[in-house]
Structure formats: structure tokens, C-alpha cells
Amino acid sequence: MNPQLCTTASADPIDITSSRFVDKVLFFLLFSGPPKFRLRDPNASLDIAIDWVVMLHIIVWVVAGLWVFNKLWLSKLHFGTKISSLEKVSMFFVACLSVSIVFSDGPALTAFKIYQLFITITFLFVYSRDYGVQACFDGIYFGSAALCIADVLAAIFAPSMVFGESEFGSLRFRGDLIAQTGIVGALALVLLLTSSHKRSGWATAVGGTLFGSVLLFSLMRTAYLAFVVFLLLALWKKPEIRLLKRIARFAALVLPVAVIVGALAQLEEYRPAESIWTLSDRLGLWTYLVDIMWSTSRWFGLGYFSASRIYGPEYNPGLGTAHSVFIEVLAGGGVVSFTVLLILVTMLIRQSLRLLQQVASPTNFIAVGLLVLTLSFLLVGGELEAEPAGFTFWTLVVTIPILVRSSSKTPALSAWIPSQTK
């Protein structure tokens, strides 16, 4: 398969019967989860209780599985495609996690989550080869933008779906049942600021205001910090993105002033400052989960995803889940899976640093910027599958090696697609 320059998206009218349209819809559904839409007892998943939302999720992921099967096995289009070392380690990671099904007290839930993980990786492997790196990033942008709009509409018409209580009992715009506002707001804002697509000043201003507001009112400190780090990275590398340069310089002037006048201290009305040191009691939860895993099944864990649902409420019913992908993998998949995940993340960071050493092309910088965001989200929350942060992480696993190979050949090359396009 001979790589070539990725062209911008076609301006042809959308044909809802076309394969391209179906693929993009499936991309969005996997990126978004789909959303949960309703509150659900954490034990319901362990008891295999099925309602209409569960059925929707099952249908979406079964369709995605059939899509992958058709692409990889029936059409045989990708057997000759080069598989990167990151993708090989990813498959080994899934295999290691699969062993935890044997040790799980909720084997059905563990098996389904591992199936979602496998389908996510293989779907992105195929999608990136069919449509190119830029198409993957565009899909994340439009998906994040759509979820931001959905969160705002829910805040107006169904506030119970997106508002939760802060530590002080006040309302907080979290977006739990649609999409985490801090995550999708940050993703959409970063991709808007780094986009190479031509947009009118009006469209950029509206998008920036919408995404920035969703991020701001999320009160998600991790998202704030990740976005600031992204801006600092832009100031350092100075990528050839005019809008981003302006925003980064503006932020460099405004943020110190905001700190001096105490604007950031206003957050204490909603989020107690002392909770930063315990990560809102996450540290205690993590210690509890790891202790149980270490004394019970240290090598292969207590069942990926199910372990935190079973043992997490014993420590703090208000937290429920592990609130960290790394602890989720350690408690659920044991030391073996956790070690493979660390190797995978280390390899991904090393390859992203290679991209930074290349000419700071927009696409290369987007990849590194997204990695900064997703690793921050996965460290203190998020999931590896059926969720925007996790989906973006696996997008980077399959696309960063492509960008590294492309950059080593032609610095100006931003993405590639196979010579046989749809």
C-alpha cells in the first residue's frame, strides 16, 4: 500500500447511503460511548440487568464488531498493512486483560468491556488506513463538538442529565449522562485552535465561546491544567498555526493576572482547595483497591472493570469506580496487564517526542497536544473504551506511528491514506 498526501474532506453532498457516511456515524457512536442517558445502579451491570440503553450499546458494539470483521476478514483489505509496534503491544495488552475474566466476580461485564476495547483498537486501525490521520482528528473534533452541544441542550431541557452536586452541595455542570463536559470541552477547543481547515471568523468565535464555556463551567481542574500545559507547549514549539499562536500569547498574559487578582480562587466556592491533595478522595480509593488486588490476585487482578464496581463502593459509595484508568487496569487486570499498559504509554510518549523533534506541522502538533490531554484525563478518570478520552487515546496509538513514519520521509507530510480510496 503506497502512502500519499491526505487531501481535505470532499465538499460533495452527504449521501446517507454511502459507506463513508456509515463509517463516520459508527466512528461517532464509538467515540461517544454511546451516552448513558439515565442513572443506573452500579450493581446492575454486574447482575447483567438489561434495559433499553444497554440494548442500544450492545447493538452498536455488535455492529462495530461486524464492521471490523467485514473489513479485516471478508474484504481482506488490510492484511498487507504494516502493523506498528504500538498496535502489537496494544493487542498483547488486550490478551493479558482477557485472562482477568477467569478471576472476575462479574465475568460477563469484564468480557464485554474487553470486547469493546478490542473493537475500538481494531476499528481505529482500519479507519486510519481507509481515511487517513486527519480524518481521525476531524472525527474527534466533530464528535466532541456534537457532545458539547448535546450537553448544553440537556442543561436547558433536561438538567438532571448533566448537572451533579459539587463537594459543597452546589450544582456542577459535569455532563455525566451525556459526556464529561471537561473532557469534550477541552478536546473540541484544542482541535478548533489547531485546525488547518478554513473557517470564518464568526464560526471560530462561536465555537471557541461554546467549547470554552463548557470547559470553564465543568469545574474540572484536570481539564484546566491539561489545557494550560497544551498552551505552554504551543508557546514553546511555535507550530505554524496562526490562531493558536495568538491564543497562547494572550493566555500567557492573562493567566498570571488572573492568579494575581484571585480569579482562580473563586473555584473554592464550588471545589474545596484541600481536595486537590487527596484528588477528591481518589488516593484513598486507589490504595484500598490496590491492597485488595495485591492480597487476593496480584498477577491477573480481580476482573477488569468489574473489580472497581464491586470493591470501590466498600470504600466510598459516592465514588463507585476507580477514577483512574491505570488503577482500573491494576486492580482489574493485575500486575501483568498494568506493566504492559505502562510499556505502551512509555512507547507512545517516546514516539510523540520524536514528532516534537520534527518540523512542528499542524497535524504533528495536534497529535502531541491530544496526548497531553488524554493522558491527564486517563490518569485521574476516564475509561479506556466507550468514552471520548479512551477513544482518543487509542486513536493516537494507531496514528502517531503513521505520523512518525511520514515525518521521517517528508517533514511536510501531515497524514496519509492508501492508494485505494473509497
C-alpha positions, 0 to 999 in steps of 0.5 A: 500500500503506497502512502500519499498526501491526505487531501481535505474532506470532499465538499460533495453532498452527504449521501446517507447511503454511502459507506463513508457516511456509515463509517463516520456515524459508527466512528461517532457512536464509538467515540461517544460511548454511546451516552448513558442517558439515565442513572443506573445502579452500579450493581446492575451491570454486574447482575447483567440487568438489561434495559433499553440503553444497554440494548442500544450499546450492545447493538452498536458494539455488535455492529462495530464488531461486524464492521471490523470483521467485514473489513479485516476478514471478508474484504481482506483489505488490510492484511498487507498493512504494516502493523506498528509496534504500538498496535502489537503491544496494544493487542498483547495488552488486550490478551493479558486483560482477557485472562482477568475474566477467569478471576472476575466476580462479574465475568460477563461485564469484564468480557464485554468491556474487553470486547469493546476495547478490542473493537475500538483498537481494531476499528481505529486501525482500519479507519486510519488506513481507509481515511487517513490521520486527519480524518481521525482528528476531524472525527474527534473534533466533530464528535466532541463538538456534537457532545458539547452541544448535546450537553448544553441542550440537556442543561436547558431541557433536561438538567438532571442529565448533566448537572451533579452536586459539587463537594459543597452541595452546589450544582456542577455542570459535569455532563455525566449522562451525556459526556464529561463536559471537561473532557469534550470541552477541552478536546473540541477547543484544542482541535478548533485552535489547531485546525488547518481547515478554513473557517470564518471568523464568526464560526471560530468565535462561536465555537471557541465561546461554546467549547470554552464555556463548557470547559470553564463551567465543568469545574474540572481542574484536570481539564484546566491544567491539561489545557494550560500545559497544551498552551505552554507547549504551543508557546514553546514549539511555535507550530505554524498555526496562526490562531493558536499562536495568538491564543497562547500569547494572550493566555500567557498574559492573562493567566498570571493576572488572573492568579494575581487578582484571585480569579482562580480562587473563586473555584473554592466556592464550588471545589474545596482547595484541600481536595486537590491533595487527596484528588477528591478522595481518589488516593484513598480509593486507589490504595484500598483497591490496590491492597485488595488486588495485591492480597487476593490476585496480584498477577491477573487482578480481580476482573477488569472493570468489574473489580472497581464496581464491586470493591470501590463502593466498600470504600466510598459509595459516592465514588463507585469506580476507580477514577483512574484508568491505570488503577482500573487496569491494576486492580482489574487486570493485575500486575501483568496487564498494568506493566504492559499498559505502562510499556505502551504509554512509555512507547507512545510518549517516546514516539510523540517526542520524536514528532516534537523533534520534527518540523512542528506541522499542524497535524504533528502538533495536534497529535502531541497536544491530544496526548497531553490531554488524554493522558491527564484525563486517563490518569485521574478518570476516564475509561479506556473504551466507550468514552471520548478520552479512551477513544482518543487515546487509542486513536493516537496509538494507531496514528502517531506511528503513521505520523512518525513514519511520514515525518521521517520521509517528508517533514511536510507530510501531515497524514496519509491514506492508501492508494485505494480510496473509497 
